[in-house]
Amino acid sequence: MPSLILEQLHIDVVRNATDDFNPFHDPHRWHNIRANPFAGPIALGFQLAGLALDRISQYRRSAGEGELAAANGLHFSNYQFTFASAVTANSQLEVQARKTANRIGARGELSNRVTLKHDGKLALMGMRRDTREPATPLTPPPGLPSRLDGVADRTMIPASGHFLKRKYLMTSNGKNFCAGCFIPQHHYFDELAERIYFPPSFILSLVSCALLERAWSEGHDFEARPYIYTSHSFSFDKRLQRRLRSNDAIHLLVSAPKTKAKDDGTRSPGIPQIQHDCYGVVEGNRVLFRGTVGLAELQDVLGRK
């Protein structure tokens, strides 16, 4: 596929669609970040992951594999991404999705690897695996109340220790996310065809707002102590995804940070990292997705370069 030019408009569209207020992406605040080595606002991690995941979907469609997962009962997608470098506005992007590894007969699995480069430099690498069972059990954390819609937005749930951020799906936000990620929106939204299919990457991207809201509620200074993503790892229930419609509530749960293992295979194994457990819960306390995000403080990353 031809290369793509990421502009500030793409970053703005995605951060607005997801309510991501991280100053790293803000053209009016990025220069306030202490010792910021980047020459301008940078792309959102979930924005890059969204582009990469869509390229896998496009590859499968072009190879006649678009319905292969559903036809074989592979109702769960599992995503893993490692971030290698930040992508600034006006960068040239190249995405390569690798040939599908079909292991349906051997272990009930389809998988694709993908890489994303900016100006020839690696930005992200990862993979998507479709399986009959999720890689991470999609069970809610203990201590949740029976009805999350009765819990106030932006509050802690003491029994589970999770912060709750509630988001409502809107087709306009889903479409804008697609536009900012170079994703053809008609693959997911087409009113005349009665197609409403919120991309998994868009739904997962709402985690960024929940993470920021939790940190903000705890008094974190985003400009003095900025963090950047090192990894994403999620399991996703595609059956629940297909039922989602505009105005449906997604209850986003974010755990307290914990120290991440240093030998977990990420790009910066020697850098101190933290990890948040994240959940997306829909009506009836059904878990739409579950996973982890890894982050490192910018100063620790700069200190190892």
N, C-alpha and C positions, 0 to 999 in steps of 0.2 A: 504494500500500500504506500501511497505517497506520503512524504513527511508532512507534519502539521506545525503551524506556528502558534505557540501559546501566547496570547496577549493578555494584558491586564483585565480586559473585559471578560475573558473566560474565567479568570480567578474571581472577579467580582460577582459574576452570575452565580457561581457555585457557592461562594461564601454566603451570599444572600439567600439562596435557595435552602441552605442548611442551617442558617443562623449561626455560622461559625464566626466568632468575633476575635479570634486570635490576631494580635497585631502583626504577626508575620505576613499576613495576607492583605493587610490594610495599607493602601497607598498613602494614607495620611499619618500612619503610626509606625510603620516598619523601621524608620530611622531612629525611633526612640529606644529600640531594643539595645540593651547594653552589649557592646562588642560584637554587633551584628556583622558577620563577614559577607553577607549576601548583598548584592548591588541593587536590591529592590525587593518588592514583595515576592513571595514564593508561592508556588502552587500548593493546594491542599493535598495531604496524603491520600485521602479518600477520593479526590479528584483523579489522581494518577492511577489509583487502583481501579476506579470506575472505567477509565479508558482502556486499561489492560484487560479487564474482564470482558468488556464489550468486544474486544478484538478476538478473544477466544470464542465468543458466541458467533461472531461473524465467520470465523474460520470454520466452525462446525457446520453452519448453514451452507457455506460454499462447498463443503466436502460432502454434503448430503447427510450430515450427522445431527441435524437440528433436533430431531425427535427421538434420537437413539436412547437418550437417558430415560425419558418418560416411558418409552415403550418397554424398557427393561426394568421398570420399578426402581430406578435410581432417583429417589425423591429428595435426596439431600445433597447440597453442594457444600464443599469445604474449601475455604480459601486461605492461602498462606502467602504473605508478602514480606519481603525484606527491603528496606529503603537504603539505597547506597549513597545518594546525594540529593541536594535540594535543587528544584527547578525554578528559575526566575522567569519573569515575563519576558517575552520576545525570544524565547528559546525555540529551537527547532526540535520537534519530537519525532521519534521513530519507534514503532511498536512491532514486535515480532511474536506471533503466537506459533508455538511449535505443533507439529503433527500430533493428532490425538493418539494416546496410548490406550488401546481397547483391551481391557482385561476383564470384560464382563463375564466371560466363561470361566476364567480362573478364580476371580475373587469379587465379581460384581462391581466393577469400577471402570470409569472413564476418566482420563486425566490429560491435562494440557499444561505445559510450561509456557511462560511468557516473560519477555524482557521489554523494558522501556528505557530508551536512551534520550538524552537531551544534548544537542550539539556534539554528538558522538560519544558522550560520557554516560556510563551506566547510572540510571536513577532508581530503578526498581527492578526486582526480579521476583517471580512467584509462580504459583500454580493454582489450578482449580481441579478438584477431584469430585466427581459425582458418584455417590455410593448409596447402597440400600439402607444403611444405618449411618447416623452422623458420627464423625470422628470424635466429637465431644458430645456426650449425652445432653439432649435438649430438655433438661429438667430444671425447674426454677430453684433458686437458692432457698434454703430453709428460712423460716421466719417471716415469709410474706403474708400479708393479710389476704383473706379470701377474695377481696375485691380491691384491685389497685385504683380503680377509678374513684374510690372514696378517699384516697390519700392526696393531700395537697401537692401541687406541682412544686418542684424545686425544694424538696424536703428530704430529710433522712428518715429511713425506716429503721428504728432502733433494733428491732429483733433480728434483722438480717445484716445490718451494717452497710446497706447500700443507699446511695443517693438516687432519688427518683426525679427524672426529667420527663415530662409528658409532651409528646409531639403529635400533631394531627396531620395526616397525609393530605396533600393537595396536589391535584394533577398539574397545576401551574408550576409548582416547585419541582415536581418530577420532570416536567418538560424542560425547565430551565437548567436543571442539573445535567440533563442529557446534552443540551446545547453547550454548556461549559466544558463538557468532557468529550466533545466531538462525537457524540453518540447519535445516530439517526433516530429521532424521537418516534418516528412512525413504526419502528419495531416494537414499541412499548405502548404508545398512545395513538389512537385513531378513533375519534368519536363516530365517524360514519360507519366504521367497521365494528363499533361497540367494543373496541379493544382498550382495556385499562389494565396495565401490567407494570406495576412499579418495579423498576430494576432493583435487584438485590443490593447493588452498589449504592444506590440512592438511599435506601432504607438504612444500610449500615453507616452511611455518612452522617446520619443524625447523631451517632455516638459522639462525634466531635463536639457538638453543642453540649451534650450531657457532661462530658469530661471538663469542658471549660466552666460550665455552671457549677460543678462540684468544687473545682479549684477556686473559683471566684468567691463562693460562699465561705471558703476556709481562709480567705484573705490572701490568696497567692498573688504575687506581683508578676504579671506576664512580661513586663518590659525589663525588670531587673533580673528575673530568673526564668528565662525562656526554656522550654523543652521542645524537642523535635522527635518525631516518630522514628523508631528503629524497626518495628515489625507490626504486622496485623495477622491474626489467626482466628478464623470464624467458621462455625458450622451453621447452615441455614436450611430451614424447612421450606421447600418450594411449594408444597401443597398449601400451606398457610399463606404463602406469598400470593398465589393465584386468586385467593379469596379477598384480598385487600381492595378496598375502594376508597374514594375520596372521603375525607372527614373521619376515617377510622383512626382510633387512637393507638399510638405505639408508646408503651410504658418502657422507658429506657432506664436501666439499672446499672450503676457504676459503683464498683467496690472501692474501698480505700486502697491506696497504692501499697505494693509490697515489693521487696527487692527481687529483681529478676535474676535467674541463674546466669552465670557468666559463660557457660559452655553450651548455650542454647542454639548455636549455629548462626546467629545474626552477624551482620557486617562488622559489628564493633564488640567482639566478645570480651575485650579487656576494659571496656568503658562501663562505669557504674550505670545501671539501668533500673527503672521501675516498671511495674506491670499493673494494669487494672483489668479486673474481670468485668465483662460487659454483657448485658442481656437485653434483648428486645422481646417484650411480652405483650401479647394481644389479649383480647377479651377471653375470660375464663382462665386466666393465668397460664395460657398456652405459650410456650417459648418458641418464638419465630426464629431467633438466632441467639447464639451464645459464643463467646470467644474472649480473646485477650488482645490488648494493645500494649506494645512496649515503647517506652520513651526514655530519652537520655537528656540530661541538662546540656544546653549548648556549650557551656564553658568546659564541661568534661570532654565533649567531642573535639573542641578546638585544641584542648590540651594534649590530645593524642595525635594531632596531625603534624 
